[in-house]
């Protein structure tokens, strides 16, 4: 059933926070105003599995303004903000989410939104898509397509496509330039550090801070940690990423070496067991482990539990594990997304572009989904460009355009001229 909230004070608080986030979401606001007039999503059912935050609330309300029936569940058990859920339900969006829900409830909620037989899905981690492909293939017959928000989810979708198993077209919102160049870098960078600091209240300056993975998210975390005064170490498996980290001024080494000197560790790879069982005994007494990748598999939390001889919850998001050597290792947010479990996720100004892409891709699927093949598509370039233009307009930033002479010069070059 829907998450019905009787506590109007809780809903009111959520509404105020949604309004506060909306102030920094100028692009989505402009889209919402147009959607209210044109109703491009009229008659469509959209099921979304996203982090239930104030920014997601503004996306859901934009889709609703466009005429869609919106059904929302959480993409992470620890990221749901219950006051936001209450506010959305009060404003006519069906939400199936509650903070700290267990695994069974999590998947029950996923099936609840799929029970609405969506025409379009929105995913952050591809859990809706996975359940459809694994258990509910018949739903694909009714679908125009879906979109995916994050790197981890896109990896899963491309694997399905490569095997010829994809049941409906999907748009990789994560690969839009106005998404991964900003959300992944600036959003994850700031929110991951925010979560680590809120959870621990420890000083970052002067520490050895290990960033596992130097993709766009890793670049953001490394830069923010450096800005706070940390000595940043990067671990990588990709030669080009490792080389870029070196050129950016960071030390690069294998995780087995970094484990011995790190004070803080933050994983941002999208892969499993990046910090594995054999690394824990190499670490300093008091090492702090955090994950900012989508799933809770990057740090081998199960291996840490098996290896430990003692356990204690020190703070709300800090679990202490005592190893046979009597070293103490601290795991944040149970190895789940530290930026959403211990903090509030990405700032609304950066989510503005990500969710503008989501809204405009939903409109694109409404118009063109029936013509698409069962493939993973990039965000149409005109949408990506439009989001960038709208963001600059919302920020009151002006920029140059080519003169007629410059356009002619660029298009008229010939050999021998």
Steps between C-alpha positions, in 0.01 A plus 500: 500500500600864467705651778218695669610762752261643756758728658438831323788663688737248343354571156522876556866475592562297186321760288720776638815301422374418149436871445851583625654252255286635216655845539825359355328295228433767242516269196248254641278793599492625141419150374223465758343828388496378139375155598206656689389672179573229243436177699743292286474200738122490516362148539839343577595303808859552619651270762823630654754336728704797625636637827202660673651841568388861459658512153318185388179651636538793263548258209191301600291817524629612159395169343161527669463855366562353154195278537664174610388265775815468710588203721821524702701252706845531657821392328681464833359393840690771688446797267127560549404826674169424670384861513546522123299181455221650710502822301484318167209283610320813619553648153368204307809293423480132603816411692604155623800566723598529863845568642696192610263256331628141492579304184157336476319834539736658248409247230133503598503873431670446164225256407236746620607762248530235228147382581384832350610370156722796410546637152834651607745406777763716668781320678797583719692174502278301257302315767165555325652384173659199670174386659314538170761295314528241775142452616249717313586489130135544399512865613739583216223452242326813628809720534634788294836482673694606805791710621797432728659753733828351614822337376437172681158463341630579151762224539219252571293621204787482254567145616139408417523673162828325414336161572196591288270479802377859527120506489436871437695814404687682775664840514827541690438830676828442685695547176358845426775759525273715717469203735828315550729800458315683779284266713766228523792737553366791703196327651671181617813693595320734737235263633742214571723726706190643668386150598843397632534815708143484637543134591837536673560868588866425428752746354587429136799739482832323539354153457591238240180471295472204261259531206433165332411574138577807290199527275292818512378425852849416621636819346244699696570328833878531456478871418272579794717298741807683371321831549440409864873445550526123463796320345311313228593155372320344202463131415401397148482207258484716185833628366358821352313587820809425707713718272249784526506475880879528497483802269243656731753482781386193693700198612392179325566153639334157538237465774727252686753782545246774562333286768811533717506881508140620459309673778181533291389281209220581256399259222342635179546227238171320433676165555510241776754432779719797411602498866508129572545272799878478462540878519353555847794360700735721298324815618586736782319477830207741463470497120164634378327337200226661291329416173359751250433245224140401437488150650629381837743250346811715453618443859489135608286566807419131539870414497564771759234351728637148456853615576403699811497382860297796628242753383358823639287782360691816589283766334184491291690425179826362644547127570817383676651163413782354712743272317697213661803731514284736714502759222174689468349566156206737459238442227264787414133454412535121487693540177204660325506837323652726762389819327132402520496290817698738722424823313238626252653408166599733221427873522185601315687732260682205342202260512313767305685398184476125563126511559442745216649231278268242658192714442590584140590138424158395630349749255723359223385143578138614502544634145749254351519190722296282263754564221807402704679165493577292809831675563673731747486850350689813594304809600415679174761771444239773463367417848850508649573835334163643605561408864839675491344812347216508751743454790712794388184710459386403850842603635487833311815408309542623143742360246619570146370358175681463169490791258392436142864540395616242759234247397599541135869456584440178696285348227694608192853368557648317201838348424724759342317808636 
